[in-house]
Amino acid sequence: MSNERLSSALFRETRGAAFFRILAGKNAPFYVDALTSLEREASDNPDGISREVAIGLIEETLEAHPEIEFDPEELAESRDLREKARNLLDVFLKSHWLEEPPRRDWRRMLLFDAHGSTMISALRKIAWPEAAVFTDKITAVCAMLADDAALSEQPWQIIESCLASIHEGINELRSMQKSVQRHTRKQLEEETLQGNLAVVFDEYADQISHSCYAALVRARLPTRLPDAVNRIASHILNDAAMLNAMQEEVLIRFPEITAESARTRVHFALDELIELLDQVLPMADEIDRRTADFTRRSLARFRYLQDVTGERRTEVKSFFESVNHAIAGRKLQRTNASLPELPELLLPAVKLPGGLDTLYSPPNRRPPMEQDPFEDAVSDEDRAVGLDGMQRTIRESLSVARANRLIESFPGGKGERIESDALTLPKGATSGDLIALFLHAEAPDASYRLDVSRVAEEHLSPPLDTISETQVERFAVIKK
């Protein structure tokens, strides 16, 4: 690792503090959303995005943040939204979030800075943290340090692997701490019993308790970690052959350094590994403390919500306490169910603004009626009456056959066109025949088609014709 200060290396890579300054001002919400849109568009277009597209995305973000007010030193005075977006694009270029490399053609394409993509990715992880997990990284370190055969063959490779694993394991523990803290804060913000129980049993139990906290308990770190630390301090650091082997491996990888520097790097790695292993147990204890605090606060919040969310809970509670005091030690029997004088239950008055009509009324059930049985014998007169009724029903039904019979009664053959103002119903036809004509004009079995004036000239009101005392809109019948 270089001895250069982090600030020097960081601002050299980002080419100044302006890279971070736009994320720290009062207008940071706008800048974050605008940069997110630009980064998403740039990831979909590896060759870059045009200035017009970038200005359009900034305009959309400005419309979503109407409350943003830019300072004069931050943005020049401009009333037009398009002009503001163009000036803000220059701000992104000057702060090195966007780059506009020179091209040989006339096109001006913008690229999103790689460090900016890294920063946006980090901001997304902070805003939407993943569920906490706890794997076997730390227990794997303990197992690797306990394997004498592997340590003798590849000591430096195992130490490097242990360092990488312990870093990941500690990050998992920090994620668990933050997740428990986040759930505790969310629990205190809940205003309903349903939300309180959802945080405890749905979110916390699924993301923390059942998975990572249970894995942390099963890892038995309090018994494994001291053995691993003692093994490094008493075995590896006192084994000259192993230290020489690690020193030679470092010299092979970095031939430009001296033997003394390689030895120092080996000792530094071992000391760092011991220091990281010593941090695990305090972090695990802190997770236990935060978990217990979450449980305690969840129970307190549940009791509080029970007390304050129940309607007139205090009155009902005092009523039943009085009842318990009045009949304490007594048993109620069906034969002698006399009760002492109890206090009145002061319920709120019930008012129905809409009257009793707003309540549900069950339908009135009528008593079943006795029905007269039909006679089994059927006379010839009954059969004749039934046949006449069936014929009348078929004759008067609005069927396509009825409409076709009406068309057959009109003069002319196939292709004949008859206008409604010249149409006369034959003798015996009624308005029902005319309705059947209109009803089945689009039927596949119809032997005619209609040409309606309203369809042909939508902007004009069609004239009315009278057919057998029935007024209808102007139409024409064409025989098929």
C-alpha positions in Angstrom: 0.0 0.0 0.0 1.3 3.5 -0.9 2.3 5.9 1.8 0.6 8.7 -0.2 -2.2 10.4 1.6 -5.7 9.4 0.6 -6.8 13.0 0.0 -4.0 13.6 -2.4 -4.6 10.5 -4.4 -8.4 11.0 -4.4 -8.4 14.6 -5.7 -5.7 13.8 -8.2 -8.0 11.1 -9.7 -11.1 13.2 -9.6 -9.2 16.3 -10.8 -10.4 18.6 -8.0 -13.0 18.9 -5.2 -15.8 20.0 -7.6 -16.5 16.4 -8.3 -17.8 16.0 -4.7 -19.0 19.6 -4.1 -22.1 19.3 -6.2 -23.3 16.4 -4.0 -22.9 18.4 -0.8 -24.9 21.6 -1.4 -28.6 22.4 -0.9 -29.4 21.3 -4.5 -27.8 17.9 -4.0 -31.2 16.1 -4.6 -31.4 17.5 -8.1 -27.7 16.7 -8.9 -28.1 13.1 -7.7 -31.2 12.5 -9.8 -29.8 14.2 -12.9 -26.5 12.3 -12.6 -28.4 9.0 -12.1 -30.4 9.7 -15.3 -27.3 10.5 -17.3 -25.4 7.5 -15.9 -28.3 5.1 -16.9 -28.5 6.6 -20.4 -24.7 6.4 -20.8 -24.7 2.7 -19.7 -27.2 2.0 -22.5 -25.0 3.8 -25.1 -21.4 2.8 -24.8 -20.4 5.1 -27.7 -21.7 8.1 -25.7 -24.8 10.3 -25.6 -25.4 13.5 -27.6 -25.6 16.9 -26.1 -29.3 17.1 -27.0 -30.2 13.9 -25.2 -28.2 15.1 -22.1 -29.9 18.5 -22.1 -33.3 16.7 -22.4 -32.6 14.5 -19.4 -31.5 17.5 -17.3 -34.7 19.3 -18.4 -36.8 16.4 -17.2 -35.0 16.4 -13.8 -35.5 20.2 -13.5 -39.2 19.8 -14.0 -39.3 17.1 -11.3 -37.6 19.5 -8.9 -39.5 22.8 -9.2 -38.4 23.9 -5.7 -34.7 24.0 -6.7 -33.1 27.5 -6.6 -29.5 27.8 -7.9 -27.1 30.3 -6.4 -25.4 32.9 -8.8 -22.0 31.3 -8.3 -23.6 27.9 -9.0 -25.5 28.8 -12.1 -25.8 32.0 -14.1 -29.1 33.8 -14.2 -31.3 32.2 -16.9 -35.1 32.2 -17.2 -35.5 29.6 -20.0 -35.6 26.0 -18.9 -33.6 24.9 -21.9 -30.9 27.5 -21.2 -30.7 26.3 -17.5 -30.3 22.7 -18.7 -27.5 23.8 -21.1 -25.7 25.7 -18.3 -26.0 22.8 -15.9 -24.5 20.5 -18.6 -21.4 22.8 -18.5 -21.4 22.4 -14.7 -21.2 18.6 -15.1 -18.4 18.9 -17.6 -16.4 21.3 -15.4 -16.8 19.1 -12.4 -15.6 16.1 -14.5 -18.7 14.0 -14.1 -19.1 14.1 -17.9 -16.4 14.1 -20.5 -16.5 15.4 -24.1 -13.4 14.0 -25.8 -12.3 15.5 -29.1 -13.5 13.6 -32.2 -12.4 13.8 -35.8 -16.0 14.0 -37.0 -18.5 16.7 -36.4 -20.4 14.8 -33.7 -20.1 15.9 -30.1 -20.6 12.9 -27.8 -20.6 12.9 -24.0 -19.1 10.1 -21.9 -19.9 9.5 -18.2 -16.8 9.4 -16.1 -15.8 5.9 -14.7 -15.3 7.3 -11.2 -18.8 8.9 -11.5 -20.2 5.4 -12.2 -18.5 4.0 -9.2 -19.9 6.9 -7.0 -23.5 6.4 -8.4 -23.2 2.6 -7.7 -22.1 3.4 -4.1 -25.0 5.8 -3.6 -27.5 3.2 -4.8 -26.1 0.7 -2.3 -26.5 3.3 0.5 -30.0 4.2 -0.5 -31.2 0.7 -1.1 -29.1 -1.6 1.0 -29.2 -5.3 0.4 -30.4 -7.7 3.0 -27.8 -8.5 5.6 -26.0 -11.9 5.1 -23.4 -13.7 7.2 -21.4 -16.5 5.4 -18.6 -18.7 6.5 -15.8 -16.2 5.7 -14.6 -15.9 9.3 -14.9 -19.6 10.1 -13.0 -20.3 6.9 -10.1 -18.2 8.1 -10.0 -20.2 11.4 -10.0 -23.4 9.4 -7.2 -22.3 7.1 -5.0 -21.2 10.0 -5.5 -24.6 11.7 -4.3 -26.5 8.6 -0.6 -27.2 9.2 0.0 -29.0 6.0 -1.4 -26.2 3.8 0.4 -23.6 5.8 3.7 -25.4 5.2 3.2 -25.6 1.5 1.8 -22.2 0.6 2.0 -19.9 3.7 1.9 -16.6 2.0 -1.0 -17.5 -0.3 -3.0 -18.7 2.7 -2.3 -15.5 4.7 -3.4 -13.4 1.7 -6.6 -15.5 1.4 -7.2 -15.1 5.1 -6.8 -11.3 4.9 -9.3 -11.1 2.0 -11.8 -13.4 3.8 -11.6 -11.5 7.1 -12.2 -8.2 5.4 -15.3 -9.6 3.7 -16.5 -11.2 7.0 -16.1 -7.9 8.9 -18.0 -6.1 6.2 -20.8 -8.6 6.6 -20.8 -7.9 10.4 -21.0 -4.2 9.7 -23.9 -4.8 7.4 -25.7 -6.8 10.1 -25.2 -4.0 12.6 -26.5 -1.4 10.2 -29.5 -3.6 9.2 -30.5 -4.1 12.9 -30.2 -0.4 13.5 -32.3 0.4 10.4 -35.0 -2.0 11.5 -35.0 -0.5 15.0 -35.5 3.0 13.5 -38.2 1.7 11.3 -40.0 0.0 14.2 -40.1 3.3 16.1 -41.6 5.1 13.1 -44.5 2.6 12.8 -47.9 4.1 13.7 -50.0 0.9 13.5 -50.0 -2.5 15.1 -50.1 -4.1 11.7 -46.9 -2.2 10.7 -45.3 -3.1 14.0 -45.9 -6.8 13.6 -44.9 -6.7 9.9 -41.4 -5.3 10.8 -40.9 -7.9 13.5 -42.2 -11.1 11.9 -41.9 -10.3 8.1 -38.9 -8.1 7.6 -36.6 -8.6 10.6 -37.3 -12.3 11.1 -36.8 -13.0 7.4 -33.7 -10.8 6.8 -31.9 -10.9 10.1 -33.0 -13.5 12.6 -33.6 -16.6 10.5 -30.6 -16.2 8.2 -27.6 -14.1 9.3 -28.1 -13.9 13.1 -28.7 -17.7 13.3 -25.6 -18.3 11.2 -23.6 -16.0 13.4 -24.7 -18.1 16.5 -23.9 -21.4 14.8 -20.4 -20.2 13.8 -19.2 -20.4 17.5 -16.8 -17.6 17.0 -16.0 -17.0 20.7 -14.3 -20.4 20.8 -12.6 -20.4 17.4 -11.2 -16.9 17.1 -8.9 -17.0 20.2 -7.3 -20.2 18.9 -6.7 -18.6 15.5 -5.1 -15.5 17.1 -2.9 -17.6 19.4 -1.8 -19.8 16.4 -0.5 -16.7 14.5 1.2 -15.3 17.5 2.8 -18.5 18.9 3.3 -20.6 15.8 3.6 -18.6 12.6 5.5 -15.7 13.9 8.0 -18.0 15.7 8.5 -20.3 12.7 11.6 -19.0 10.9 11.2 -21.4 8.0 7.7 -20.3 7.3 8.6 -16.6 7.6 11.5 -17.1 5.1 9.2 -18.9 2.7 6.7 -16.0 2.8 9.6 -13.5 2.4 10.8 -15.3 -0.7 7.3 -15.3 -2.2 7.0 -11.6 -1.7 10.4 -11.0 -3.3 9.3 -13.1 -6.3 6.2 -11.0 -6.8 8.0 -7.7 -6.1 11.7 -8.0 -7.2 12.3 -4.3 -6.9 12.1 -4.3 -3.1 14.8 -5.4 -0.6 14.7 -8.4 1.6 14.2 -6.3 4.6 11.2 -4.6 3.0 9.7 -8.0 2.1 10.2 -9.2 5.7 8.4 -6.0 7.0 5.5 -6.6 4.6 5.1 -10.2 5.9 5.1 -9.0 9.5 2.7 -6.2 8.6 0.3 -8.7 7.0 0.4 -11.0 10.1 -0.2 -8.1 12.5 -3.1 -6.8 10.4 -4.6 -10.3 10.4 -4.4 -10.5 14.2 -5.9 -7.0 14.5 -8.8 -7.9 12.3 -9.5 -11.1 14.1 -9.5 -9.3 17.4 -12.2 -7.0 16.0 -14.7 -9.8 15.3 -15.8 -10.6 18.8 -16.6 -7.0 19.9 -18.6 -6.5 16.7 -20.5 -9.8 17.3 -21.2 -8.6 20.9 -22.5 -5.3 19.5 -24.8 -7.2 17.2 -26.1 -9.1 20.2 -26.7 -5.9 22.0 -28.5 -4.2 19.1 -30.6 -7.3 18.6 -31.7 -7.3 22.2 -32.4 -3.6 21.9 -34.6 -4.2 18.9 -36.5 -6.9 20.7 -37.0 -4.6 23.8 -38.1 -1.6 21.7 -40.4 -3.7 19.5 -42.2 -5.0 22.6 -42.4 -1.5 24.1 -43.7 -0.1 20.8 -46.3 -2.9 20.6 -47.6 -2.2 24.1 -47.7 1.5 23.4 -49.6 1.1 20.1 -52.1 -1.2 22.0 -52.7 1.5 24.5 -53.1 4.4 22.2 -54.8 2.9 19.1 -57.7 1.1 20.7 -60.9 3.2 20.6 -62.1 4.1 24.2 -59.8 1.4 25.5 -59.4 3.1 28.9 -63.1 3.1 29.5 -63.6 -0.5 28.6 -60.6 -1.5 30.7 -61.9 0.3 33.8 -65.3 -1.2 33.3 -64.0 -4.8 33.3 -61.7 -4.0 36.3 -64.8 -2.9 38.2 -66.7 -6.1 37.2 -63.7 -8.2 38.3 -63.7 -6.4 41.6 -67.4 -6.7 42.2 -67.7 -10.5 41.5 -64.3 -11.5 42.8 -64.4 -15.0 44.2 -67.9 -15.7 43.0 -69.1 -18.3 40.5 -72.0 -17.6 38.2 -74.5 -20.5 37.8 -77.2 -20.8 35.3 -79.8 -21.4 38.0 -78.8 -18.3 40.0 -77.2 -15.9 37.6 -77.9 -12.8 39.6 -75.2 -10.1 39.3 -74.5 -7.2 41.6 -75.1 -3.7 40.4 -72.4 -2.9 37.8 -71.2 0.4 36.6 -72.6 1.8 33.4 -70.5 1.2 30.3 -70.2 4.7 28.8 -70.2 3.9 25.1 -70.2 6.8 22.6 -73.6 7.8 21.1 -74.3 6.1 17.8 -75.7 8.4 15.1 -76.6 7.4 11.6 -76.6 10.5 9.3 -78.3 8.6 6.6 -80.9 7.0 8.8 -81.7 3.3 9.1 -81.8 3.0 5.3 -78.0 3.0 5.2 -78.0 -0.3 7.1 -78.3 -3.7 5.5 -81.7 -5.1 5.7 -82.1 -8.9 5.1 -84.7 -9.9 2.5 -88.1 -10.9 3.8 -88.7 -14.5 3.4 -92.2 -15.4 2.2 -93.7 -18.6 3.4 -93.8 -21.3 0.7 -97.1 -21.5 -1.1 -98.9 -24.6 -2.0 -99.2 -25.1 -5.8 -102.1 -26.8 -7.4 -101.1 -29.9 -9.3 -101.5 -30.1 -13.0 -104.0 -32.5 -14.4 -102.4 -35.4 -16.2 -105.1 -35.6 -18.9 -104.7 -33.1 -21.9 -107.7 -32.4 -24.1 -107.7 -31.7 -27.8 -108.7 -28.1 -27.1 -105.6 -27.6 -24.9 -103.4 -29.0 -27.6 -104.9 -26.6 -30.2 -104.5 -23.6 -27.9 -100.9 -24.5 -27.3 -100.1 -24.9 -31.0 -101.8 -21.6 -31.8 -99.7 -19.8 -29.1 -96.5 -21.4 -30.3 -97.2 -20.4 -33.9 -98.0 -16.8 -32.8 -94.8 -16.6 -30.8 -92.7 -17.9 -33.7 -94.5 -15.5 -36.1 -94.0 -12.5 -33.9 -90.4 -13.2 -32.9 -87.8 -10.7 -34.2 -85.8 -13.3 -36.2 -83.7 -13.0 -39.3 -86.2 -15.2 -41.1 -88.9 -12.6 -40.4 -86.7 -9.8 -41.8 -86.0 -12.0 -44.9 -89.7 -12.6 -45.5 -90.3 -8.8 -45.4 -87.5 -8.3 -48.0 -89.1 -11.0 -50.3 -92.3 -9.1 -50.3 -90.6 -6.0 -51.8 -90.6 -5.7 -55.6 -87.5 -6.2 -57.6 -84.8 -8.8 -57.8 -81.1 -9.1 -56.7 -79.4 -5.8 -56.4 -82.6 -3.8 -56.2 -82.2 -0.6 -54.1 -85.3 0.7 -52.3 -85.1 4.1 -50.5 -87.0 4.4 -47.2 -89.0 7.4 -48.5 -90.5 5.1 -51.2 -90.8 2.0 -48.9 -94.3 0.7 -48.1 -94.9 -2.2 -45.8 -97.1 -4.9 -47.4 -100.4 -5.8 -46.0 -100.2 -7.6 -42.7 -96.7 -6.3 -41.8 -96.2 -4.4 -38.6 -93.5 -2.3 -37.0 -92.1 -5.5 -35.5 -91.1 -6.5 -39.1 -89.4 -3.2 -39.5 -87.5 -3.7 -36.2 -86.4 -7.2 -37.3 -85.1 -5.6 -40.6 -82.9 -3.1 -38.6 -81.9 -5.7 -36.1 -80.5 -8.3 -38.4 -79.0 -6.1 -41.2 -75.4 -7.4 -40.3 -76.4 -11.1 -39.9 -74.7 -13.5 -42.2 -78.1 -15.1 -43.1 -79.7 -11.8 -44.1 -80.7 -11.6 -47.7 -80.3 -7.8 -47.8 -78.1 -5.0 -46.6 -78.8 -1.5 -45.4 -77.2 1.7 -46.6 -77.7 4.4 -43.8 -77.5 8.1 -44.5 -76.0 8.8 -41.0 -73.0 6.5 -41.8 -72.4 8.0 -45.2 -72.6 11.7 -44.0 -71.7 11.9 -40.4 -71.6 15.7 -40.2 -75.2 16.1 -41.4 -78.4 15.3 -39.6 -80.3 12.6 -41.6 -83.9 13.3 -42.7 -86.7 11.4 -41.2 -89.2 9.2 -43.2 -92.6 7.8 -42.0 -93.2 4.1 -42.7 -96.6 2.9 -41.5 -96.9 5.6 -38.9 -93.3 4.9 -37.6 -90.7 7.6 -38.1 -87.2 6.3 -39.0 -84.0 7.9 -40.2 -83.4 7.9 -44.0 -82.0 4.5 -45.2 -81.9 2.3 -48.3 -82.5 -1.5 -48.6 -80.4 -3.4 -51.2 -81.4 -7.0 -52.0 -78.6 -9.5 -52.1 
